[in-house]
Amino acid sequence: MTPIERFTHLGRSPVRAPDQAARNAQVRRAVVRLAAVQERTLRIRSTHGAEREDHRVDHYVFEHDGRDELRAVMLTPAGPPPWPAVLVCPGRNATLERVTGLVPPDHPGRDVAAHLTGAGFRTLTLDHGLDRWADPAALGGRDSGDVLDGTLRLYGGSLLGALAEDALAALGWLRAQPDVAGAGLFGHSMGAAVALHAALLADEPVPLCAASHLGTYQTMIGKLLAWNQYTALPSILRHADLPELYAALTPAPLQIQYGNADARLDHDDAARAGERIIRSYEQGRAEVLALPMGHSTGLAEAADFFARTLAKPAADEPFVPAARVSFGVRARLDVLDLVDDALASGSLTLGPAGGRLEELAGREIGRGAAAVSSGSSALEIALRIVGVAGRTVLVPANTFFATAASAVRAGARVDFVDMEPDGLGLDPDGLRAALSAHDDVAAVVPVHIAGALPDSLPEVLAVCAERGVAVVEDAAHALGSSLGGRQAGTFGRLAAFSLYPTKVITSGEGGLLTAADPGDLERVRRLRDHGKRSFEENLHDDLGSNWRMSELHAAVGLTHLARLAEVLAERRRLAAWYDENLPRVPALTRPEISPNCATNHYKYLALLPDGVDRAALKARLRADGVRLAGEVYDVPLHRQPYFAPRFGDRSYPRAEAFTARHICLPIFPGMTTAQQDRVVQALRDSLS
């Protein structure tokens, strides 16, 4: 048994996915996690070029936030643009000059970029720079790649991950060139490993031609001992072998070449791996070629592959989901570290991660915070602290069911208040009328719909203060929003936030409760733990429940909340684009949102013209590949089946009009301008 077989035998029990698509997604997620790449944007530090007889040569020195210098050569064919393009990732021993034909090749097939350019492709060839990063004298004869890989591993990375990061950034730069029509990836040997992982990390399918990199890791690394360890990600065999990585690229077009005279391969192992890939791949989209060559590239086969796959028509318009939960790889690794800490310590609830989440939330919101199991439990706890049992709680008619249901669970009766005429908040005049109609109002719950705080909020607070009525903010949507520079969650006696997956910041399931009075906050902490005096004592002096947040959820919430500033910046950038471009859909108008409010844009709202069937519109958009986000909300509370027997004869006209007419445009992390443009164009087409 070889060492790699021994460790594989001891280390892994494979988890089977229910089908190939699920397995592919599982493999890609593992690659993203283990590669730990950051999204990089190449910047040109310097460039110079020259015209040749049949093509142009441009030399680039790029940089990005993770790399000071990345050399590359772009070859552009003589024909007119646009050109299909190929990013070339060379093998370890291939110099930039030989791959691009600037000097004669020293090995068959080495000048692959020059050959592809001669076939009509623009090529960008990377110099991985493994022999340029350190002084040879300092290396003392050690392999520069080995030393660099070891250094990166000290920080939880790997050389393959770093090279794939470079390739992914270069692919993005190449795709963005105005005279490029589609781009593919080519890699040879070590470069094939780089290109494969860049393709797995890409945000959309990209054609890949991989030469001289096929087999199983157990054979390639463990038996042949002929491969650099940085052609595989650390720990990858816990999740997948090389054939499964290739299979996970489906439906991207794939060509794998290997030589039947390649001494660096076990040919039987390579053939079996190729058969596994073909069986797992979308029919007709993958080809595995055993060519009469050594450790080389089939130049004609590569050119033919890209001619077939890049000559196809442009892809359909981008699909636009209603929402997307997004945790970058660094955030996911941070979560894993915190979860590992919790599991190792055995402290799985009310532990250090939850405490750090509360501390960070307090700093961000500007008031002491406690973590609880959900936004709904936060509301119920707040209303229990106010003491609403047997009394009336007033809530907006246009809010989520949980706002009113939390009051009912706390023992209160509820009544509803209509919206204000020019905004999304409670109507102060309607509030006055409701307060006059009830002499037992214990609390008013204003709701910051869609993350917007209305100008009427100070008046609502003043009306409640005059009557001695407590205010509990339902800030479920509003983490990071503010009014006049004052953060949501600091206006009422207590405030409840949701950390549900669709929210701006999430813990998976969970919520936060803020309080002006430290005594209220202390009671929150007792109530969430069955009313216990303390975590150490089994003595209960209050009637609470299990409203705790687990350490595992706190790990997610803490990691996400630490990125609140960048999350808000992205959502505000996306909203600004909509603001600028929504006039292209003249049928839509925007609801009034106060200029004094810095909203987090949890939702981006628009109002339909009278008479438009919203359900039919959404169905048309879905058929066109665009899904609108969920409304806030489509059925007002007095029409909900639970409350209708008591309130069905009531009318709240502004809430009814708003809930019937508004739509929510998709706005989510990672949304592209192309997706936003697709939304606007689809709305324009559907409403014209």
Secondary structure, 3 states (H helix, E strand, C coil): CCHHHHHHHHHCCCCCCCCHHHHHHHHHHHHHHHHCCCCCCCEEEEEEEEECCCEEEEEEEEEECCEEEEEEEEEEECCCCCEEEEEEECCCCCCHHHHCCCCCCCCCCCCHHHHHHHCCCEEEEECCCCCCCCCHHHHCCCCHHHHHHHHHHHCCCCHHHHHHHHHHHHHHHHHHCCCEEEEEEEEECHHHHHHHHHHHHCCCCCCEEEECCCCCHHHHHHHCCCCCHHHCCCCHHHCCCHHHHHHCCCCCCEEEEEECCCCCCCHHHHHHHHHHHHHHCCCCCEEEEEECCCCCCCHHHHHHHHHHHHCCCCCCCCCECCCCCCCCHHHHHHHHHHHHHHHHHCCCECCHHHHHHHHHHHHHHCCCEEEECCHHHHHHHHHHHHCCCCCEEEEECCCCHHHHHHHHHCCCEEEEECECCCCCCECHHHHHHHHHHCCCEEEECCECHHHCCCCCHHHHHHHHHHHCCEEEEECCCCCCCEECCEECCCCCCEEEEECCCCCCCCCCCCEEEEECCHHHHHHHHHHCECCECCCCCCCECCCCCECCCEHHHHHHHHHHHCCHHHHHHHHHHHHHHHHHHHHHCCCCECCCCCCCEECCCCCEEEECCCCCCHHHHHHHHHHCCECCECCCCCCCHHHCCCCHHHHCCCCCHHHHHHHHHEEEECCCCCCCHHHHHHHHHHHHHHHC
